[in-house]
C-alpha cells in the first residue's frame, strides 16, 4: 500500500523539481541506488557532477507538501 502512495508523490516531486529549477536540478530515479553511494544517510539532496540531485525521500516530501497545499487551497476556496 505504501508503494502505491509513494509512486505518485515521487513523480509529482520530480515534475515540480524539474519545472521550478528550470532543469538545473533533477530527481533521483525510483530504483536508483545513487543516494546510497553519493550522499549521507537520510539526506534529502546531494550534489553530483555539479548538479543538485533530490533523493526519493526529498521528492516524496515535495509531493506531500504540494498535495497538502492543494487540499488546503481547495478547502479554503469551498469555505469562502
Secondary structure, 3 states (H helix, E strand, C coil): CHHHHHHHHHHHHHHHHHHHCCCCCEECCCCCCHHHHHCCCCCCEEEECCEEEECHHHHHHHHHHHHHHHHHHHHHHHHC
